[in-house]
Amino acid sequence: MELVLQTPSQKWDMMMARVKPVARTVFMVLAVLALGTVLMMLAQAAQTNANEFDDSASKVEGWIKGNLGKTIILGGLIFALAAFAWTRDFKLLFLPLIAAVVIGVVIGIINSSFTAVI
């Protein structure tokens, strides 16, 4: 006879299978609301004058938008071209391009959110 221990996720799945779908939905909504409330409380408790990380943020932004970021993306593209030539897998070719676009968009969103006027 073999002893099999259930993982916490398996226990959670078995418990949720016993609960009716409506109750499960209500439980999930309450859990999301509770998580949102906790996150809002933490954000309220952590409010500061929001200028502690300006130097570091501008330095990282300069790296990403400047020569260092361009060099890293170019190196990733060269590596991806070499890997593509070796494996003929298009995923390896487009992954650095997608990463560069995503990084650029995320930095733009972060900059616009910090400079937004309320």
MOPAC internal coordinates of N, CA, C and O (Angstrom, degrees):
PM7 1SCF
backbone

  N    0.0000 0     0.00 0     0.00 0    0    0    0
  C    1.4457 1     0.00 0     0.00 0    1    0    0
  C    1.5218 1   108.31 1     0.00 0    2    1    0
  O    1.2310 1   121.15 1   -43.01 1    3    2    1
  N    1.3035 1   115.41 1   136.99 1    3    2    1
  C    1.4494 1   121.21 1  -176.08 1    5    3    2
  C    1.5232 1   110.09 1  -106.96 1    6    5    3
  O    1.2310 1   120.91 1   -45.54 1    7    6    5
  N    1.3106 1   115.87 1   134.46 1    7    6    5
  C    1.4601 1   121.16 1   178.11 1    9    7    6
  C    1.5206 1   108.67 1   -91.78 1   10    9    7
  O    1.2310 1   121.23 1   -58.90 1   11   10    9
  N    1.3331 1   115.25 1   121.10 1   11   10    9
  C    1.4571 1   119.93 1  -178.95 1   13   11   10
  C    1.5219 1   108.04 1  -117.52 1   14   13   11
  O    1.2310 1   120.56 1   -59.01 1   15   14   13
  N    1.3112 1   116.54 1   120.99 1   15   14   13
  C    1.4566 1   121.78 1   177.20 1   17   15   14
  C    1.5215 1   108.76 1   -95.00 1   18   17   15
  O    1.2310 1   121.48 1   -42.69 1   19   18   17
  N    1.3194 1   114.78 1   137.31 1   19   18   17
  C    1.4556 1   119.23 1   179.41 1   21   19   18
  C    1.5191 1   109.71 1   -86.57 1   22   21   19
  O    1.2310 1   121.85 1   -37.22 1   23   22   21
  N    1.3130 1   114.06 1   142.78 1   23   22   21
  C    1.4575 1   119.20 1   174.48 1   25   23   22
  C    1.5236 1   108.61 1   -77.38 1   26   25   23
  O    1.2310 1   119.87 1   -18.94 1   27   26   25
  N    1.3146 1   117.85 1   161.06 1   27   26   25
  C    1.4680 1   119.31 1   178.33 1   29   27   26
  C    1.5233 1   112.89 1   -58.05 1   30   29   27
  O    1.2310 1   120.00 1   145.86 1   31   30   29
  N    1.3236 1   117.61 1   -34.14 1   31   30   29
  C    1.4606 1   118.54 1   179.34 1   33   31   30
  C    1.5253 1   111.20 1   -69.93 1   34   33   31
  O    1.2310 1   119.94 1   145.92 1   35   34   33
  N    1.3314 1   117.72 1   -34.08 1   35   34   33
  C    1.4611 1   120.09 1   176.26 1   37   35   34
  C    1.5268 1   110.95 1   -68.21 1   38   37   35
  O    1.2310 1   120.36 1   141.18 1   39   38   37
  N    1.3344 1   116.92 1   -38.82 1   39   38   37
  C    1.4585 1   120.00 1   176.71 1   41   39   38
  C    1.5239 1   110.50 1   -63.62 1   42   41   39
  O    1.2310 1   120.64 1   138.20 1   43   42   41
  N    1.3435 1   116.39 1   -41.80 1   43   42   41
  C    1.4635 1   121.05 1   178.92 1   45   43   42
  C    1.5330 1   110.13 1   -62.66 1   46   45   43
  O    1.2310 1   120.22 1   137.20 1   47   46   45
  N    1.3322 1   117.19 1   -42.80 1   47   46   45
  C    1.4646 1   120.63 1   179.27 1   49   47   46
  C    1.5277 1   111.45 1   -62.67 1   50   49   47
  O    1.2310 1   120.29 1   139.17 1   51   50   49
  N    1.3323 1   117.06 1   -40.83 1   51   50   49
  C    1.4678 1   119.81 1   179.53 1   53   51   50
  C    1.5249 1   110.99 1   -67.36 1   54   53   51
  O    1.2310 1   120.14 1   141.10 1   55   54   53
  N    1.3399 1   117.34 1   -38.90 1   55   54   53
  C    1.4578 1   120.23 1   178.89 1   57   55   54
  C    1.5265 1   110.20 1   -66.08 1   58   57   55
  O    1.2310 1   120.12 1   137.08 1   59   58   57
  N    1.3311 1   117.38 1   -42.92 1   59   58   57
  C    1.4553 1   120.73 1  -178.26 1   61   59   58
  C    1.5300 1   111.56 1   -70.10 1   62   61   59
  O    1.2310 1   119.72 1   154.44 1   63   62   61
  N    1.3239 1   118.14 1   -25.56 1   63   62   61
  C    1.4553 1   120.68 1   177.79 1   65   63   62
  C    1.5300 1   110.81 1   -70.00 1   66   65   63
  O    1.2310 1   120.44 1   151.43 1   67   66   65
  N    1.3285 1   116.77 1   -28.57 1   67   66   65
  C    1.4649 1   120.23 1   179.47 1   69   67   66
  C    1.5223 1   112.74 1   -78.62 1   70   69   67
  O    1.2310 1   120.03 1   156.56 1   71   70   69
  N    1.3166 1   117.55 1   -23.44 1   71   70   69
  C    1.4518 1   121.62 1  -176.70 1   73   71   70
  C    1.5296 1   109.28 1   -82.84 1   74   73   71
  O    1.2310 1   120.40 1   -36.92 1   75   74   73
  N    1.3187 1   116.85 1   143.08 1   75   74   73
  C    1.4567 1   121.04 1   179.90 1   77   75   74
  C    1.5268 1   109.86 1   -66.84 1   78   77   75
  O    1.2310 1   120.08 1   -27.26 1   79   78   77
  N    1.3440 1   117.45 1   152.74 1   79   78   77
  C    1.4673 1   120.39 1  -175.91 1   81   79   78
  C    1.5313 1   113.80 1   -58.59 1   82   81   79
  O    1.2310 1   119.29 1   141.44 1   83   82   81
  N    1.3186 1   118.96 1   -38.56 1   83   82   81
  C    1.4668 1   120.49 1  -179.39 1   85   83   82
  C    1.5227 1   110.02 1   -66.87 1   86   85   83
  O    1.2310 1   120.65 1   135.08 1   87   86   85
  N    1.3150 1   116.37 1   -44.92 1   87   86   85
  C    1.4630 1   120.03 1   178.68 1   89   87   86
  C    1.5256 1   110.57 1   -64.10 1   90   89   87
  O    1.2310 1   120.55 1   143.16 1   91   90   89
  N    1.3283 1   116.55 1   -36.84 1   91   90   89
  C    1.4603 1   120.85 1   178.16 1   93   91   90
  C    1.5285 1   110.47 1   -63.06 1   94   93   91
  O    1.2310 1   120.41 1   137.24 1   95   94   93
  N    1.3295 1   116.83 1   -42.76 1   95   94   93
  C    1.4611 1   120.88 1   178.91 1   97   95   94
  C    1.5246 1   110.83 1   -64.21 1   98   97   95
  O    1.2310 1   120.48 1   135.62 1   99   98   97
  N    1.3298 1   116.68 1   -44.38 1   99   98   97
  C    1.4642 1   120.86 1   178.95 1  101   99   98
  C    1.5276 1   109.82 1   -61.74 1  102  101   99
  O    1.2310 1   120.67 1   137.91 1  103  102  101
  N    1.3221 1   116.32 1   -42.09 1  103  102  101
  C    1.4633 1   120.45 1   179.18 1  105  103  102
  C    1.5262 1   111.18 1   -62.07 1  106  105  103
  O    1.2310 1   120.35 1   135.92 1  107  106  105
  N    1.3196 1   116.93 1   -44.08 1  107  106  105
  C    1.4666 1   120.40 1  -179.70 1  109  107  106
  C    1.5309 1   111.41 1   -65.47 1  110  109  107
  O    1.2310 1   120.12 1   139.30 1  111  110  109
  N    1.3402 1   117.37 1   -40.70 1  111  110  109
  C    1.4656 1   120.50 1   178.37 1  113  111  110
  C    1.5239 1   110.07 1   -63.21 1  114  113  111
  O    1.2310 1   120.17 1   136.34 1  115  114  113
  N    1.3203 1   117.28 1   -43.66 1  115  114  113
  C    1.4613 1   120.54 1   178.18 1  117  115  114
  C    1.5294 1   111.58 1   -63.75 1  118  117  115
  O    1.2310 1   120.69 1   142.35 1  119  118  117
  N    1.3228 1   116.28 1   -37.65 1  119  118  117
  C    1.4618 1   119.47 1   178.71 1  121  119  118
  C    1.5259 1   110.86 1   -66.11 1  122  121  119
  O    1.2310 1   120.16 1   139.46 1  123  122  121
  N    1.3295 1   117.30 1   -40.54 1  123  122  121
  C    1.4639 1   120.53 1   178.73 1  125  123  122
  C    1.5256 1   110.38 1   -66.94 1  126  125  123
  O    1.2310 1   120.08 1   138.78 1  127  126  125
  N    1.3238 1   117.46 1   -41.22 1  127  126  125
  C    1.4601 1   121.13 1   177.72 1  129  127  126
  C    1.5292 1   111.19 1   -63.56 1  130  129  127
  O    1.2310 1   120.44 1   139.25 1  131  130  129
  N    1.3234 1   116.76 1   -40.75 1  131  130  129
  C    1.4617 1   120.18 1   178.38 1  133  131  130
  C    1.5328 1   110.50 1   -65.28 1  134  133  131
  O    1.2310 1   120.23 1   138.53 1  135  134  133
  N    1.3231 1   117.17 1   -41.47 1  135  134  133
  C    1.4555 1   120.75 1   178.09 1  137  135  134
  C    1.5247 1   110.60 1   -63.84 1  138  137  135
  O    1.2310 1   120.19 1   138.02 1  139  138  137
  N    1.3289 1   117.24 1   -41.98 1  139  138  137
  C    1.4560 1   120.87 1   177.37 1  141  139  138
  C    1.5132 1   112.20 1   -62.58 1  142  141  139
  O    1.2310 1   120.79 1   139.98 1  143  142  141
  N    1.3256 1   116.10 1   -40.02 1  143  142  141
  C    1.4612 1   120.06 1   178.67 1  145  143  142
  C    1.5286 1   110.91 1   -64.25 1  146  145  143
  O    1.2310 1   120.63 1   136.88 1  147  146  145
  N    1.3196 1   116.39 1   -43.12 1  147  146  145
  C    1.4649 1   119.99 1   178.94 1  149  147  146
  C    1.5286 1   110.57 1   -63.61 1  150  149  147
  O    1.2310 1   120.36 1   137.68 1  151  150  149
  N    1.3241 1   116.93 1   -42.32 1  151  150  149
  C    1.4611 1   119.49 1   179.53 1  153  151  150
  C    1.5256 1   111.43 1   -65.69 1  154  153  151
  O    1.2310 1   119.60 1   141.98 1  155  154  153
  N    1.3279 1   118.37 1   -38.02 1  155  154  153
  C    1.4587 1   120.91 1   177.63 1  157  155  154
  C    1.5241 1   110.72 1   -66.27 1  158  157  155
  O    1.2310 1   120.50 1   141.33 1  159  158  157
  N    1.3310 1   116.65 1   -38.67 1  159  158  157
  C    1.4606 1   119.61 1   178.07 1  161  159  158
  C    1.5271 1   110.75 1   -65.14 1  162  161  159
  O    1.2310 1   120.47 1   139.36 1  163  162  161
  N    1.3328 1   116.70 1   -40.64 1  163  162  161
  C    1.4632 1   119.61 1   177.79 1  165  163  162
  C    1.5262 1   111.36 1   -65.84 1  166  165  163
  O    1.2310 1   120.14 1   141.22 1  167  166  165
  N    1.3193 1   117.34 1   -38.78 1  167  166  165
  C    1.4599 1   120.37 1   178.43 1  169  167  166
  C    1.5247 1   110.65 1   -65.99 1  170  169  167
  O    1.2310 1   120.34 1   140.90 1  171  170  169
  N    1.3181 1   116.95 1   -39.10 1  171  170  169
  C    1.4622 1   120.19 1   178.47 1  173  171  170
  C    1.5302 1   110.50 1   -66.41 1  174  173  171
  O    1.2310 1   120.67 1   140.23 1  175  174  173
  N    1.3375 1   116.33 1   -39.77 1  175  174  173
  C    1.4571 1   119.94 1  -179.68 1  177  175  174
  C    1.5240 1   111.75 1   -69.79 1  178  177  175
  O    1.2310 1   120.04 1   153.87 1  179  178  177
  N    1.3266 1   117.52 1   -26.13 1  179  178  177
  C    1.4590 1   121.04 1  -176.17 1  181  179  178
  C    1.5188 1   113.24 1   -95.01 1  182  181  179
  O    1.2310 1   119.59 1  -171.91 1  183  182  181
  N    1.3121 1   118.40 1     8.09 1  183  182  181
  C    1.4609 1   119.81 1  -178.32 1  185  183  182
  C    1.5231 1   110.39 1   -64.39 1  186  185  183
  O    1.2310 1   121.85 1   -47.00 1  187  186  185
  N    1.3004 1   114.07 1   133.00 1  187  186  185
  C    1.4593 1   121.23 1   176.58 1  189  187  186
  C    1.5198 1   107.34 1  -135.93 1  190  189  187
  O    1.2310 1   120.84 1     9.09 1  191  190  189
  N    1.3081 1   116.00 1  -170.91 1  191  190  189
  C    1.4568 1   118.31 1   178.41 1  193  191  190
  C    1.5224 1   112.11 1   -82.16 1  194  193  191
  O    1.2310 1   119.46 1  -175.38 1  195  194  193
  N    1.3018 1   118.64 1     4.62 1  195  194  193
  C    1.4730 1   126.70 1   168.04 1  197  195  194
  C    1.5192 1   114.17 1    60.59 1  198  197  195
  O    1.2310 1   119.49 1  -146.13 1  199  198  197
  N    1.3135 1   118.58 1    33.87 1  199  198  197
  C    1.4644 1   118.51 1   174.92 1  201  199  198
  C    1.5276 1   112.04 1  -127.06 1  202  201  199
  O    1.2310 1   119.65 1  -166.55 1  203  202  201
  N    1.3111 1   118.27 1    13.45 1  203  202  201
  C    1.4564 1   121.00 1  -178.25 1  205  203  202
  C    1.5212 1   111.87 1   -70.58 1  206  205  203
  O    1.2310 1   120.53 1   146.81 1  207  206  205
  N    1.3248 1   116.59 1   -33.19 1  207  206  205
  C    1.4607 1   120.26 1  -172.80 1  209  207  206
  C    1.5183 1   112.62 1  -107.78 1  210  209  207
  O    1.2310 1   119.78 1  -164.68 1  211  210  209
  N    1.3177 1   118.03 1    15.32 1  211  210  209
  C    1.4649 1   120.44 1  -178.54 1  213  211  210
  C    1.5237 1   111.84 1   -61.92 1  214  213  211
  O    1.2310 1   120.08 1   137.04 1  215  214  213
  N    1.3272 1   117.45 1   -42.96 1  215  214  213
  C    1.4644 1   120.16 1  -178.87 1  217  215  214
  C    1.5238 1   111.14 1   -64.29 1  218  217  215
  O    1.2310 1   120.85 1   132.74 1  219  218  217
  N    1.3251 1   115.98 1   -47.26 1  219  218  217
  C    1.4626 1   119.84 1  -179.65 1  221  219  218
  C    1.5241 1   111.29 1   -65.69 1  222  221  219
  O    1.2310 1   120.69 1   138.59 1  223  222  221
  N    1.3185 1   116.29 1   -41.41 1  223  222  221
  C    1.4676 1   119.52 1  -179.59 1  225  223  222
  C    1.5189 1   111.22 1   -64.78 1  226  225  223
  O    1.2310 1   119.88 1   139.08 1  227  226  225
  N    1.3088 1   117.83 1   -40.92 1  227  226  225
  C    1.4686 1   119.57 1   179.57 1  229  227  226
  C    1.5317 1   110.86 1   -69.49 1  230  229  227
  O    1.2310 1   120.33 1   146.71 1  231  230  229
  N    1.3486 1   116.97 1   -33.29 1  231  230  229
  C    1.4607 1   119.55 1   177.45 1  233  231  230
  C    1.5270 1   110.94 1   -65.99 1  234  233  231
  O    1.2310 1   120.20 1   133.52 1  235  234  233
  N    1.3433 1   117.22 1   -46.48 1  235  234  233
  C    1.4620 1   120.83 1   179.25 1  237  235  234
  C    1.5302 1   110.36 1   -64.86 1  238  237  235
  O    1.2310 1   120.39 1   139.92 1  239  238  237
  N    1.3179 1   116.85 1   -40.08 1  239  238  237
  C    1.4613 1   120.38 1   177.88 1  241  239  238
  C    1.5252 1   110.70 1   -62.35 1  242  241  239
  O    1.2310 1   120.33 1   139.37 1  243  242  241
  N    1.3235 1   116.98 1   -40.63 1  243  242  241
  C    1.4617 1   120.65 1   176.67 1  245  243  242
  C    1.5155 1   112.15 1   -63.60 1  246  245  243
  O    1.2310 1   120.38 1   140.69 1  247  246  245
  N    1.3382 1   116.88 1   -39.31 1  247  246  245
  C    1.4571 1   120.25 1   177.05 1  249  247  246
  C    1.5143 1   111.26 1   -62.76 1  250  249  247
  O    1.2310 1   120.81 1   135.66 1  251  250  249
  N    1.3379 1   116.05 1   -44.34 1  251  250  249
  C    1.4648 1   119.61 1  -175.90 1  253  251  250
  C    1.5220 1   110.94 1   -69.46 1  254  253  251
  O    1.2310 1   120.52 1   136.72 1  255  254  253
  N    1.3222 1   116.62 1   -43.28 1  255  254  253
  C    1.4639 1   119.96 1  -178.34 1  257  255  254
  C    1.5216 1   112.77 1   -81.85 1  258  257  255
  O    1.2310 1   119.64 1   163.05 1  259  258  257
  N    1.3116 1   118.29 1   -16.95 1  259  258  257
  C    1.4584 1   122.02 1  -174.57 1  261  259  258
  C    1.5133 1   113.26 1   -93.46 1  262  261  259
  O    1.2310 1   121.60 1    24.12 1  263  262  261
  N    1.3300 1   114.55 1  -155.88 1  263  262  261
  C    1.4629 1   121.23 1  -175.00 1  265  263  262
  C    1.5214 1   112.71 1   -66.80 1  266  265  263
  O    1.2310 1   119.76 1   145.92 1  267  266  265
  N    1.3419 1   118.06 1   -34.08 1  267  266  265
  C    1.4613 1   120.03 1  -179.48 1  269  267  266
  C    1.5278 1   110.97 1   -63.71 1  270  269  267
  O    1.2310 1   120.59 1   134.66 1  271  270  269
  N    1.3332 1   116.48 1   -45.34 1  271  270  269
  C    1.4601 1   119.80 1   178.92 1  273  271  270
  C    1.5142 1   112.20 1   -63.91 1  274  273  271
  O    1.2310 1   120.63 1   138.87 1  275  274  273
  N    1.3305 1   116.40 1   -41.13 1  275  274  273
  C    1.4664 1   120.11 1   178.59 1  277  275  274
  C    1.5233 1   110.90 1   -64.91 1  278  277  275
  O    1.2310 1   120.35 1   141.79 1  279  278  277
  N    1.3274 1   116.94 1   -38.21 1  279  278  277
  C    1.4618 1   120.89 1   178.86 1  281  279  278
  C    1.5260 1   111.15 1   -66.32 1  282  281  279
  O    1.2310 1   120.53 1   137.98 1  283  282  281
  N    1.3267 1   116.58 1   -42.02 1  283  282  281
  C    1.4656 1   120.06 1   179.42 1  285  283  282
  C    1.5186 1   110.52 1   -64.45 1  286  285  283
  O    1.2310 1   120.24 1   135.99 1  287  286  285
  N    1.3298 1   117.14 1   -44.01 1  287  286  285
  C    1.4587 1   120.07 1   179.79 1  289  287  286
  C    1.5229 1   110.72 1   -66.25 1  290  289  287
  O    1.2310 1   119.94 1   139.67 1  291  290  289
  N    1.3258 1   117.72 1   -40.33 1  291  290  289
  C    1.4548 1   120.63 1   178.11 1  293  291  290
  C    1.5245 1   110.99 1   -64.73 1  294  293  291
  O    1.2310 1   120.23 1   138.25 1  295  294  293
  N    1.3341 1   117.16 1   -41.75 1  295  294  293
  C    1.4636 1   120.42 1   176.22 1  297  295  294
  C    1.5209 1   111.62 1   -62.44 1  298  297  295
  O    1.2310 1   120.46 1   138.87 1  299  298  297
  N    1.3404 1   116.72 1   -41.13 1  299  298  297
  C    1.4658 1   119.82 1   177.01 1  301  299  298
  C    1.5115 1   111.83 1   -63.83 1  302  301  299
  O    1.2310 1   120.43 1   141.97 1  303  302  301
  N    1.3374 1   116.78 1   -38.03 1  303  302  301
  C    1.4566 1   120.35 1   179.00 1  305  303  302
  C    1.5346 1   111.36 1   -67.83 1  306  305  303
  O    1.2310 1   120.36 1   138.58 1  307  306  305
  N    1.3433 1   116.91 1   -41.42 1  307  306  305
  C    1.4695 1   120.08 1   177.47 1  309  307  306
  C    1.5193 1   110.46 1   -63.85 1  310  309  307
  O    1.2310 1   120.57 1   136.75 1  311  310  309
  N    1.3407 1   116.52 1   -43.25 1  311  310  309
  C    1.4664 1   120.15 1   177.07 1  313  311  310
  C    1.5288 1   110.72 1   -61.74 1  314  313  311
  O    1.2310 1   120.40 1   138.59 1  315  314  313
  N    1.3458 1   116.84 1   -41.41 1  315  314  313
  C    1.4600 1   120.61 1   179.93 1  317  315  314
  C    1.5316 1   111.11 1   -65.37 1  318  317  315
  O    1.2310 1   120.37 1   140.46 1  319  318  317
  N    1.3340 1   116.90 1   -39.54 1  319  318  317
  C    1.4670 1   119.18 1   177.40 1  321  319  318
  C    1.5242 1   111.17 1   -63.30 1  322  321  319
  O    1.2310 1   120.45 1   139.77 1  323  322  321
  N    1.3369 1   116.74 1   -40.23 1  323  322  321
  C    1.4667 1   119.92 1   177.96 1  325  323  322
  C    1.5298 1   110.64 1   -65.84 1  326  325  323
  O    1.2310 1   120.51 1   137.07 1  327  326  325
  N    1.3282 1   116.63 1   -42.93 1  327  326  325
  C    1.4694 1   119.64 1   179.13 1  329  327  326
  C    1.5212 1   110.63 1   -66.10 1  330  329  327
  O    1.2310 1   120.22 1   142.71 1  331  330  329
  N    1.3367 1   117.18 1   -37.29 1  331  330  329
  C    1.4603 1   120.51 1   177.81 1  333  331  330
  C    1.5246 1   110.61 1   -65.04 1  334  333  331
  O    1.2310 1   120.44 1   138.52 1  335  334  333
  N    1.3267 1   116.76 1   -41.48 1  335  334  333
  C    1.4563 1   119.98 1   178.87 1  337  335  334
  C    1.5275 1   111.01 1   -63.44 1  338  337  335
  O    1.2310 1   120.48 1   148.70 1  339  338  337
  N    1.3181 1   116.68 1   -31.30 1  339  338  337
  C    1.4597 1   120.83 1  -179.23 1  341  339  338
  C    1.5307 1   111.81 1   -79.71 1  342  341  339
  O    1.2310 1   120.12 1   138.67 1  343  342  341
  N    1.3498 1   117.37 1   -41.33 1  343  342  341
  C    1.4651 1   119.94 1  -171.69 1  345  343  342
  C    1.5255 1   114.83 1  -108.11 1  346  345  343
  O    1.2310 1   119.49 1   162.57 1  347  346  345
  N    1.3195 1   118.57 1   -17.43 1  347  346  345
  C    1.4655 1   124.07 1  -175.54 1  349  347  346
  C    1.5324 1   111.63 1    58.78 1  350  349  347
  O    1.2310 1   120.80 1  -143.23 1  351  350  349
  N    1.3244 1   116.08 1    36.77 1  351  350  349
  C    1.4610 1   122.50 1   178.26 1  353  351  350
  C    1.5313 1   107.68 1  -106.07 1  354  353  351
  O    1.2310 1   120.72 1   -65.91 1  355  354  353
  N    1.3354 1   116.23 1   114.09 1  355  354  353
  C    1.4580 1   120.26 1  -176.53 1  357  355  354
  C    1.5314 1   112.97 1   -65.41 1  358  357  355
  O    1.2310 1   120.56 1   156.38 1  359  358  357
  N    1.3249 1   116.54 1   -23.62 1  359  358  357
  C    1.4628 1   120.27 1   178.73 1  361  359  358
  C    1.5346 1   110.67 1   -60.65 1  362  361  359
  O    1.2310 1   120.53 1   141.08 1  363  362  361
  N    1.3106 1   116.59 1   -38.92 1  363  362  361
  C    1.4605 1   120.69 1   178.83 1  365  363  362
  C    1.5191 1   112.07 1   -68.03 1  366  365  363
  O    1.2310 1   120.30 1   153.01 1  367  366  365
  N    1.3234 1   117.02 1   -26.99 1  367  366  365
  C    1.4471 1   120.37 1  -179.12 1  369  367  366
  C    1.5173 1   111.91 1   -77.15 1  370  369  367
  O    1.2310 1   120.29 1   139.32 1  371  370  369
  N    1.3374 1   117.06 1   -40.68 1  371  370  369
  C    1.4535 1   120.14 1  -173.82 1  373  371  370
  C    1.5216 1   114.12 1   -90.58 1  374  373  371
  O    1.2310 1   119.23 1   165.61 1  375  374  373
  N    1.3111 1   119.07 1   -14.39 1  375  374  373
  C    1.4583 1   121.48 1  -178.41 1  377  375  374
  C    1.5328 1   112.90 1   -60.96 1  378  377  375
  O    1.2310 1   118.24 1   133.89 1  379  378  377
  N    1.3430 1   120.97 1   -46.11 1  379  378  377
  C    1.4701 1   119.02 1   177.52 1  381  379  378
  C    1.5219 1   112.96 1   -65.08 1  382  381  379
  O    1.2310 1   120.12 1   144.90 1  383  382  381
  N    1.3245 1   117.38 1   -35.10 1  383  382  381
  C    1.4624 1   119.64 1   178.28 1  385  383  382
  C    1.5217 1   110.94 1   -65.12 1  386  385  383
  O    1.2310 1   120.66 1   135.97 1  387  386  385
  N    1.3087 1   116.35 1   -44.03 1  387  386  385
  C    1.4661 1   120.63 1   178.78 1  389  387  386
  C    1.5229 1   109.95 1   -65.07 1  390  389  387
  O    1.2310 1   120.33 1   139.56 1  391  390  389
  N    1.3317 1   116.97 1   -40.44 1  391  390  389
  C    1.4682 1   120.34 1   178.77 1  393  391  390
  C    1.5187 1   110.96 1   -62.58 1  394  393  391
  O    1.2310 1   119.89 1   139.49 1  395  394  393
  N    1.3212 1   117.82 1   -40.51 1  395  394  393
  C    1.4614 1   120.52 1   179.64 1  397  395  394
  C    1.5256 1   110.87 1   -64.33 1  398  397  395
  O    1.2310 1   120.49 1   137.11 1  399  398  397
  N    1.3210 1   116.67 1   -42.89 1  399  398  397
  C    1.4628 1   120.10 1   179.41 1  401  399  398
  C    1.5245 1   110.46 1   -65.85 1  402  401  399
  O    1.2310 1   120.21 1   136.88 1  403  402  401
  N    1.3197 1   117.20 1   -43.12 1  403  402  401
  C    1.4672 1   120.76 1  -179.29 1  405  403  402
  C    1.5252 1   110.33 1   -63.83 1  406  405  403
  O    1.2310 1   120.10 1   136.65 1  407  406  405
  N    1.3228 1   117.42 1   -43.35 1  407  406  405
  C    1.4676 1   120.11 1   179.22 1  409  407  406
  C    1.5177 1   110.28 1   -61.78 1  410  409  407
  O    1.2310 1   120.26 1   136.48 1  411  410  409
  N    1.3287 1   117.11 1   -43.52 1  411  410  409
  C    1.4581 1   120.24 1   179.08 1  413  411  410
  C    1.5117 1   112.92 1   -63.25 1  414  413  411
  O    1.2310 1   120.27 1   138.63 1  415  414  413
  N    1.3331 1   117.08 1   -41.37 1  415  414  413
  C    1.4637 1   120.89 1   179.51 1  417  415  414
  C    1.5166 1   110.78 1   -68.18 1  418  417  415
  O    1.2310 1   119.96 1   137.21 1  419  418  417
  N    1.3268 1   117.69 1   -42.79 1  419  418  417
  C    1.4662 1   121.04 1  -178.98 1  421  419  418
  C    1.5231 1   110.42 1   -63.90 1  422  421  419
  O    1.2310 1   120.05 1   137.75 1  423  422  421
  N    1.3215 1   117.50 1   -42.25 1  423  422  421
  C    1.4655 1   120.03 1   178.06 1  425  423  422
  C    1.5251 1   109.92 1   -63.06 1  426  425  423
  O    1.2310 1   120.02 1   139.92 1  427  426  425
  N    1.3293 1   117.57 1   -40.08 1  427  426  425
  C    1.4652 1   120.54 1   177.43 1  429  427  426
  C    1.5135 1   112.23 1   -63.50 1  430  429  427
  O    1.2310 1   120.20 1   138.53 1  431  430  429
  N    1.3265 1   117.22 1   -41.47 1  431  430  429
  C    1.4687 1   120.82 1   179.08 1  433  431  430
  C    1.5259 1   110.37 1   -65.91 1  434  433  431
  O    1.2310 1   120.46 1   137.77 1  435  434  433
  N    1.3274 1   116.72 1   -42.23 1  435  434  433
  C    1.4665 1   119.96 1   179.46 1  437  435  434
  C    1.5206 1   110.48 1   -63.54 1  438  437  435
  O    1.2310 1   120.22 1   136.11 1  439  438  437
  N    1.3247 1   117.18 1   -43.89 1  439  438  437
  C    1.4645 1   120.12 1   178.94 1  441  439  438
  C    1.5139 1   111.48 1   -62.67 1  442  441  439
  O    1.2310 1   120.19 1   136.67 1  443  442  441
  N    1.3297 1   117.25 1   -43.33 1  443  442  441
  C    1.4768 1   119.10 1  -178.70 1  445  443  442
  C    1.5146 1   111.00 1   -69.53 1  446  445  443
  O    1.2310 1   119.46 1   147.77 1  447  446  445
  N    1.3280 1   118.63 1   -32.23 1  447  446  445
  C    1.4581 1   119.94 1  -179.90 1  449  447  446
  C    1.5309 1   111.13 1   -72.52 1  450  449  447
  O    1.2310 1   119.82 1   146.78 1  451  450  449
  N    1.3366 1   117.95 1   -33.22 1  451  450  449
  C    1.4517 1   119.53 1   178.90 1  453  451  450
  C    1.5220 1   112.47 1   -78.47 1  454  453  451
  O    1.2310 1   120.26 1   154.39 1  455  454  453
  N    1.3210 1   117.11 1   -25.61 1  455  454  453
  C    1.4568 1   119.70 1  -178.08 1  457  455  454
  C    1.5232 1   112.63 1   -99.30 1  458  457  455
  O    1.2310 1   120.07 1  -175.48 1  459  458  457
  N    1.3341 1   117.48 1     4.52 1  459  458  457
  C    1.4670 1   120.58 1  -179.26 1  461  459  458
  C    1.5245 1   109.82 1   -68.21 1  462  461  459
  O    1.2310 1   121.41 1   -37.59 1  463  462  461
  N    1.3224 1   114.91 1   142.41 1  463  462  461
  C    1.4545 1   120.91 1   178.58 1  465  463  462
  C    1.5177 1   107.98 1  -100.17 1  466  465  463
  O    1.2310 1   120.89 1   -54.64 1  467  466  465
  N    1.3018 1   115.90 1   125.36 1  467  466  465
  C    1.4742 1   120.10 1  -179.25 1  469  467  466
  C    1.4991 1   109.48 1   -93.07 1  470  469  467
  O    1.2310 1   120.10 1   180.00 1  471  470  469

